[in-house]
Amino acid sequence: MPVLLTPPTVPTPRPLRYEERLELLERLARAGWLTTEEARDKRVSLLTEARSMG
C-alpha cells in the first residue's frame, strides 16, 4: 500500500519593512549586484513609496 507524503507547510513571507529594504539595497550594492546608480535610483523610489504610504 503506498504511503502519501504531504509537503511541509511553508509560511508565507511577510513584506519587508522600509529599513529592511534599505539594508538589502545596501548589501546588494556592496556585493556588486547593483551599480551605484541603480542602488541610488532604487533608494529614491523606495523613499518616494514610503512617503506616499504615510
N, C-alpha and C positions, 0 to 999 in steps of 0.2 A: 504494500500500500504506500503510495507516495506521500511524502511529508511536504506540506505547504509552508513556505517561509515567507513571512511578511517583511518588507523592507523596514529598516529603522525609521522612526519619525524624525524628521529634521525640522527644528524650529525655524519659523520664518524670520530672517534677519530684520532687525529694526533699522529704520533710516539713520544715517549718521548725523550727529549734531554738527552745527556750524564749526565748532572748534575742532572736531574730529576730521571734518572735511578739509579744513585749512592745514592741519597737520599732515594729512595724507598727501595733499598737493606738494607740501614742502619736502616730504620724504621721496616722492616720485621725482621731483626736480633734482634733489641731491643724488639720487641713484642714476640720473641721466635719462630717465624715461620721458621727461618733458624738457623742452628748452626753456630758457629764462623767460622768453616772450610768451610761450604757451602757458607757463605757470602764472605769470602776471595777468594774462587775459582771463584765466580761469578764476584767479582770486578776485578780480574785478567783478566778474559775473556772479560769483558766489556772494560777494558783499552786496551787490545790487539785489540779488534774490532775497537775502536776509533782510534787507531794508524794506523790501516790498511786503514781506510777510509780517512785519511789525516788530 
